[in-house]
Amino acid sequence: MAASRLLIPSALLLAATLGACNAPDLESYDTHVKFGADVIQQTAVLFVDPAANGAVQNEDRPRINEFAKDFRDRNAGPVGIAVGATSSTDPAAIAFASHIRDALGAQGIPASAVNVTLHPEWSSGAAHRATVMFPIYVAQVPDCGMTNEYMEINFYNQNWGNLGCATERNAALMAVNPLDLERMQPPSGRWGQRSYDVVTKYATGQVIASPIEASPTSTTSGQ
């Protein structure tokens, strides 16, 4: 009986030790894992109707400019211009597509990044109407709100409630290109060149700062 009584505390100690190894997963400690935004690919779409002369309407140009800005910042593929046409060689549809491509080109989008297609199968009501589109990255941010969990000490010292949710949400909303939240963009080499220049000048005792302005502005306070 004495031997049996000695085995019981040892078994309990072993169970407690094994239980302590079963720690919570990473979501309990990493707010990015728990609340990080999901980056998905959607399609940005812009509908444009031609002016009476077949060109782009003036009121549509600000929309095209904004569309081009979004493309430059966070596109996931080329621009597509699909135009309703009366035939596969409709000159009016081809001309309108060219006007749109020129408007995009004025905003820095090269013609090589624009694909044009004509669609005679569309209804006559859509003749010469253009659908401009491109794939775009969008961040799906978490909803934070209030939490009903109390701040208290816990055995594994994991985070409580929605701690860090607002930070993750705001960072995702401020990201120009949500894809940056998932992976780093290819480096341009500019930072490496600048770092080499700074370190080289520092080692030889040269001035690193930018040159002083030739005619700096100044302000004078009056009485």
C-alpha positions as semicolon CSV with decimal commas, in nm:
position;residue;x (nm);y (nm);z (nm)
1;M;0,000;0,000;0,000
2;A;0,284;0,237;0,079
3;A;0,428;0,189;-0,267
4;S;0,089;0,266;-0,422
5;R;0,055;0,584;-0,223
6;L;0,396;0,700;-0,344
7;L;0,301;0,646;-0,708
8;I;-0,003;0,873;-0,697
9;P;0,182;1,207;-0,644
10;S;0,433;1,111;-0,916
11;A;0,152;1,046;-1,166
12;L;-0,014;1,376;-1,082
13;L;0,316;1,560;-1,123
14;L;0,373;1,397;-1,464
15;A;0,021;1,494;-1,580
16;A;0,075;1,856;-1,470
17;T;0,409;1,870;-1,651
18;L;0,261;1,737;-1,974
19;G;-0,032;1,975;-1,944
20;A;0,206;2,271;-1,914
21;C;0,358;2,178;-2,252
22;N;0,020;2,224;-2,423
23;A;0,058;2,603;-2,459
24;P;-0,185;2,823;-2,660
25;D;-0,122;2,880;-3,030
26;L;0,044;3,189;-3,181
27;E;-0,283;3,385;-3,201
28;S;-0,269;3,424;-2,824
29;Y;0,055;3,624;-2,851
30;D;0,087;3,770;-3,202
31;T;-0,170;4,039;-3,285
32;H;-0,080;4,023;-3,653
33;V;-0,171;3,656;-3,664
34;K;-0,494;3,716;-3,473
35;F;-0,611;4,041;-3,636
36;G;-0,399;4,076;-3,953
37;A;-0,594;4,190;-4,260
38;D;-0,662;3,945;-4,541
39;V;-0,536;4,073;-4,877
40;I;-0,762;3,965;-5,160
41;Q;-0,773;4,037;-5,532
42;Q;-1,079;4,209;-5,675
43;T;-1,156;4,399;-5,995
44;A;-1,169;4,777;-6,023
45;V;-1,428;4,873;-6,287
46;L;-1,501;5,204;-6,459
47;F;-1,780;5,258;-6,713
48;V;-1,721;5,532;-6,971
49;D;-1,950;5,656;-7,248
50;P;-1,813;5,852;-7,544
51;A;-1,887;6,217;-7,609
52;A;-2,081;6,320;-7,920
53;N;-1,755;6,346;-8,116
54;G;-1,639;6,002;-7,998
55;A;-1,378;6,131;-7,754
56;V;-1,365;6,105;-7,375
57;Q;-1,613;6,334;-7,201
58;N;-1,460;6,610;-6,989
59;E;-1,655;6,504;-6,680
60;D;-1,505;6,156;-6,707
61;R;-1,144;6,269;-6,706
62;P;-1,119;6,316;-6,325
63;R;-1,260;5,964;-6,285
64;I;-1,004;5,825;-6,528
65;N;-0,726;6,011;-6,344
66;E;-0,833;5,860;-6,012
67;F;-0,861;5,521;-6,177
68;A;-0,506;5,555;-6,311
69;K;-0,376;5,653;-5,967
70;D;-0,523;5,338;-5,814
71;F;-0,365;5,135;-6,093
72;R;-0,021;5,283;-6,029
73;D;-0,048;5,224;-5,655
74;R;-0,190;4,874;-5,625
75;N;-0,260;4,699;-5,952
76;A;-0,236;4,322;-5,979
77;G;-0,233;4,308;-6,360
78;P;-0,286;4,506;-6,682
79;V;-0,573;4,739;-6,768
80;G;-0,844;4,600;-6,991
81;I;-1,062;4,823;-7,211
82;A;-1,367;4,636;-7,341
83;V;-1,578;4,839;-7,584
84;G;-1,918;4,755;-7,725
85;A;-1,905;4,759;-8,104
86;T;-2,125;4,717;-8,409
87;S;-1,865;4,486;-8,566
88;S;-1,521;4,343;-8,502
89;T;-1,372;4,636;-8,696
90;D;-1,600;4,917;-8,575
91;P;-1,388;5,234;-8,632
92;A;-1,582;5,438;-8,373
93;A;-1,521;5,177;-8,103
94;I;-1,154;5,153;-8,194
95;A;-1,119;5,532;-8,184
96;F;-1,290;5,558;-7,846
97;A;-1,063;5,289;-7,700
98;S;-0,763;5,483;-7,831
99;H;-0,887;5,802;-7,663
100;I;-0,918;5,618;-7,331
101;R;-0,573;5,465;-7,371
102;D;-0,430;5,812;-7,442
103;A;-0,599;5,949;-7,129
104;L;-0,442;5,670;-6,924
105;G;-0,109;5,732;-7,093
106;A;-0,123;6,096;-6,986
107;Q;-0,133;5,963;-6,628
108;G;0,177;5,752;-6,672
109;I;0,027;5,420;-6,778
110;P;0,214;5,283;-7,083
111;A;0,023;5,144;-7,378
112;S;0,191;4,808;-7,320
113;A;-0,005;4,777;-6,992
114;V;-0,342;4,827;-7,167
115;N;-0,535;4,559;-7,355
116;V;-0,826;4,654;-7,585
117;T;-1,106;4,421;-7,693
118;L;-1,417;4,488;-7,904
119;H;-1,748;4,315;-7,828
120;P;-2,002;4,302;-8,114
121;E;-2,203;4,048;-7,912
122;W;-2,310;4,313;-7,663
123;S;-2,656;4,466;-7,702
124;S;-2,702;4,769;-7,923
125;G;-2,765;4,978;-7,612
126;A;-2,408;4,916;-7,503
127;A;-2,255;5,005;-7,838
128;H;-1,940;5,214;-7,788
129;R;-1,972;5,205;-7,409
130;A;-1,635;5,113;-7,256
131;T;-1,574;4,900;-6,951
132;V;-1,229;4,981;-6,813
133;M;-1,100;4,739;-6,552
134;F;-0,794;4,593;-6,384
135;P;-0,729;4,350;-6,097
136;I;-0,662;4,528;-5,770
137;Y;-0,544;4,431;-5,422
138;V;-0,784;4,510;-5,137
139;A;-0,736;4,464;-4,762
140;Q;-1,018;4,310;-4,561
141;V;-0,971;4,464;-4,218
142;P;-1,101;4,319;-3,889
143;D;-1,388;4,468;-3,691
144;C;-1,256;4,555;-3,346
145;G;-1,521;4,720;-3,131
146;M;-1,552;4,660;-2,759
147;T;-1,444;4,352;-2,567
148;N;-1,613;4,196;-2,266
149;E;-1,298;4,021;-2,148
150;Y;-1,130;4,141;-1,830
151;M;-0,761;4,220;-1,807
152;E;-0,620;3,963;-1,572
153;I;-0,319;3,742;-1,516
154;N;-0,335;3,409;-1,695
155;F;-0,116;3,102;-1,668
156;Y;0,039;3,142;-2,016
157;N;0,048;3,523;-2,017
158;Q;-0,142;3,540;-2,347
159;N;-0,301;3,858;-2,482
160;W;-0,653;3,942;-2,376
161;G;-0,958;4,046;-2,575
162;N;-0,897;4,264;-2,878
163;L;-0,555;4,394;-2,771
164;G;-0,375;4,514;-3,087
165;C;-0,680;4,493;-3,312
166;A;-0,704;4,868;-3,373
167;T;-0,335;4,890;-3,460
168;E;-0,361;4,614;-3,719
169;R;-0,681;4,762;-3,861
170;N;-0,542;5,115;-3,894
171;A;-0,215;4,995;-4,050
172;A;-0,408;4,801;-4,314
173;L;-0,635;5,098;-4,390
174;M;-0,337;5,331;-4,434
175;A;-0,139;5,098;-4,662
176;V;-0,126;5,237;-5,016
177;N;-0,078;4,891;-5,159
178;P;-0,233;4,626;-4,932
179;L;-0,005;4,365;-5,089
180;D;0,277;4,519;-4,884
181;L;0,107;4,374;-4,576
182;E;0,182;4,024;-4,702
183;R;0,514;4,049;-4,882
184;M;0,789;4,297;-4,950
185;Q;0,802;4,456;-5,293
186;P;1,119;4,409;-5,505
187;P;1,387;4,662;-5,403
188;S;1,484;4,934;-5,648
189;G;1,848;4,948;-5,536
190;R;1,821;5,316;-5,441
191;W;1,869;5,255;-5,067
192;G;2,174;5,039;-5,125
193;Q;2,339;5,307;-5,338
194;R;2,260;5,577;-5,085
195;S;2,389;5,367;-4,794
196;Y;2,717;5,306;-4,975
197;D;2,754;5,679;-5,043
198;V;2,688;5,771;-4,678
199;V;2,922;5,509;-4,532
200;T;3,200;5,597;-4,778
201;K;3,178;5,969;-4,697
202;Y;3,164;5,899;-4,323
203;A;3,478;5,684;-4,342
204;T;3,672;5,957;-4,523
205;G;3,542;6,246;-4,313
206;Q;3,338;6,406;-4,589
207;V;3,016;6,600;-4,533
208;I;2,713;6,372;-4,556
209;A;2,434;6,627;-4,526
210;S;2,261;6,779;-4,825
211;P;2,417;7,103;-4,956
212;I;2,292;7,430;-4,811
213;E;2,034;7,612;-5,018
214;A;2,178;7,889;-5,235
215;S;1,918;8,145;-5,122
216;P;1,735;8,013;-4,819
217;T;1,411;8,179;-4,722
218;S;1,387;8,365;-4,394
219;T;1,117;8,522;-4,181
220;T;1,131;8,837;-3,974
221;S;0,907;8,890;-3,675
222;G;0,762;9,236;-3,632
223;Q;0,675;9,426;-3,322
